[in-house]
Amino acid sequence: KTDNEIKKKDTKPSKPVAADAAADQPLITMLDIRVGRIVSIEKHPEKDKIYCEQIELGEEKPRSIASGLVEFYPEPSVLVDRKVLVLCNLKPRKMGNFMSNGMVLCASNPDKSKVEVVDPPEAAQVGDKVSFPTLGDNSKYEAWAPSKVAKKKI
C-alpha cells in the first residue's frame, strides 16, 4: 500500500456541524435571541456607518454591541430606550477598537435601501428569551454555543 492509501483508510469522516444537535431541532431555535433595551448609543470613533450601543439584556451589566445603523437612523437618540431583539450567542467581534458582543436584529427590503430594527412584542420584558410557539416546545432545544454559530450560516 502507498502512503496515500494508508492515510485515506485511517482518515475518519468529519462530523457534520450539527452532529450534537437534535436531528429535528429547527435552525431558529439554535439561536439565543433575547429582548434588550438600548441604554446608550454613540457613533463609532473610527467607523462612519457604525453605532456603539450599550444594551440591557437582564444580565449583570449592559452588553456592548456595534450595529451598522447610522445610514438608517441618522439621529441616534431615536434608538435610546427602545426595545430591540438581540442575537446573543455570537462570538465577540472587534470592530475597530470596539468589542461587539451580539447583534441587533433588523429587517430590510430586498435592495437593502431601507433597514429597520425589529420590534419585540409590546408585552416582552428585557431579558426575555424569544421562543417560537408554532414549533412546539422550544424548551427541549438548547441554543448553540457561540463557536458553533460562527461555523454555521443559519
C-alpha positions as MATLAB code, in Angstrom:
seq = 'KTDNEIKKKDTKPSKPVAADAAADQPLITMLDIRVGRIVSIEKHPEKDKIYCEQIELGEEKPRSIASGLVEFYPEPSVLVDRKVLVLCNLKPRKMGNFMSNGMVLCASNPDKSKVEVVDPPEAAQVGDKVSFPTLGDNSKYEAWAPSKVAKKKI';
ca = [
       0.000    0.000    0.000;
       1.096    3.524   -0.711;
       1.217    6.211    1.978;
      -1.840    7.849    0.384;
      -3.878    4.635    0.622;
      -2.957    4.230    4.285;
      -3.868    7.853    5.056;
      -7.211    7.530    3.277;
      -8.071    4.373    5.199;
      -7.101    5.893    8.579;
      -8.903    9.180    7.985;
     -12.191    9.422    9.849;
     -15.052   11.189    8.136;
     -15.581   14.669    9.522;
     -18.586   15.243   11.766;
     -21.326   17.463   10.442;
     -21.520   20.813   12.270;
     -24.908   19.940   13.760;
     -23.892   16.454   14.905;
     -24.690   17.025   18.559;
     -27.893   19.000   17.973;
     -31.174   17.147   17.956;
     -31.804   15.955   14.424;
     -35.245   17.534   14.495;
     -34.133   20.846   16.054;
     -35.359   23.787   13.962;
     -32.476   26.069   12.980;
     -34.032   29.170   14.537;
     -34.033   27.513   17.992;
     -30.242   27.220   17.813;
     -30.047   30.994   18.176;
     -30.214   32.752   21.545;
     -32.442   35.730   20.747;
     -33.390   37.950   23.675;
     -35.230   41.181   24.295;
     -32.958   44.085   25.107;
     -33.210   47.826   25.664;
     -30.697   50.286   24.243;
     -29.488   52.332   27.207;
     -26.899   54.396   25.343;
     -25.653   54.854   21.809;
     -22.868   56.799   20.158;
     -21.130   56.883   16.792;
     -18.084   54.657   16.460;
     -14.949   56.821   16.684;
     -13.326   55.113   13.647;
     -16.166   53.687   11.533;
     -18.619   56.137    9.925;
     -21.510   53.676    9.453;
     -21.451   52.068   12.907;
     -23.061   52.860   16.232;
     -21.654   51.588   19.520;
     -24.521   50.668   21.825;
     -24.901   49.562   25.405;
     -27.875   47.203   25.559;
     -29.517   45.990   28.736;
     -30.414   42.293   28.473;
     -31.160   41.430   32.087;
     -27.530   40.442   32.671;
     -25.159   41.815   35.308;
     -24.217   44.745   33.059;
     -25.278   46.016   29.633;
     -23.680   44.410   26.565;
     -21.576   46.392   24.151;
     -22.893   45.865   20.630;
     -21.905   47.505   17.359;
     -24.548   47.985   14.662;
     -24.296   49.357   11.134;
     -27.370   51.541   11.527;
     -26.026   55.088   11.080;
     -27.299   55.311    7.493;
     -30.816   54.224    8.506;
     -31.085   56.027   11.854;
     -29.081   59.252   11.410;
     -30.320   60.562   14.759;
     -29.191   58.017   17.380;
     -31.445   59.433   20.099;
     -34.477   57.746   18.439;
     -32.975   54.389   19.441;
     -32.264   55.210   23.108;
     -34.667   53.382   25.452;
     -36.015   51.368   22.522;
     -36.630   47.660   22.998;
     -34.825   45.526   20.429;
     -34.158   41.872   19.695;
     -30.538   40.812   20.172;
     -28.775   37.718   18.876;
     -26.727   36.843   21.958;
     -24.827   33.673   21.067;
     -22.301   35.137   18.658;
     -18.570   35.182   19.248;
     -17.361   38.630   20.338;
     -16.031   40.552   17.349;
     -13.754   43.550   17.334;
     -14.914   46.436   15.164;
     -12.094   48.909   15.168;
     -11.312   49.486   18.822;
     -14.814   48.409   19.942;
     -15.641   44.835   21.003;
     -19.148   43.839   19.907;
     -20.893   41.091   21.888;
     -24.016   40.358   19.863;
     -26.144   41.659   17.027;
     -29.274   43.776   16.908;
     -31.837   42.067   14.670;
     -33.100   44.162   11.788;
     -35.209   43.663    8.681;
     -34.670   45.163    5.257;
     -36.341   45.495    1.905;
     -34.833   43.374   -0.921;
     -32.363   46.005   -2.120;
     -31.405   46.929    1.482;
     -32.183   50.587    0.896;
     -34.408   50.522    3.976;
     -33.417   48.792    7.217;
     -35.426   48.829   10.447;
     -34.829   47.442   13.905;
     -37.165   44.527   14.642;
     -39.552   45.375   17.484;
     -40.240   42.723   20.114;
     -43.844   42.153   21.233;
     -45.095   45.048   23.350;
     -45.515   42.902   26.471;
     -41.977   41.462   26.221;
     -39.647   42.264   29.092;
     -35.919   42.983   28.931;
     -34.089   39.653   29.172;
     -36.967   37.542   27.811;
     -35.774   34.784   25.504;
     -37.607   34.645   22.186;
     -39.443   31.389   21.584;
     -41.351   30.067   18.618;
     -44.643   28.507   19.780;
     -45.550   27.272   16.306;
     -42.507   24.977   16.535;
     -43.795   23.198   19.638;
     -41.978   23.033   22.963;
     -38.867   25.191   22.463;
     -37.572   24.379   25.962;
     -36.426   20.958   24.784;
     -33.877   22.642   22.495;
     -30.696   24.302   23.613;
     -29.199   27.310   21.858;
     -25.816   26.670   20.292;
     -22.551   27.879   21.759;
     -21.100   30.974   20.049;
     -18.297   28.920   18.488;
     -20.852   26.733   16.680;
     -22.989   29.642   15.478;
     -19.890   31.177   13.899;
     -19.241   27.979   11.925;
     -22.751   27.563   10.559;
     -24.593   30.014    8.351;
     -28.155   29.915    9.649;
];
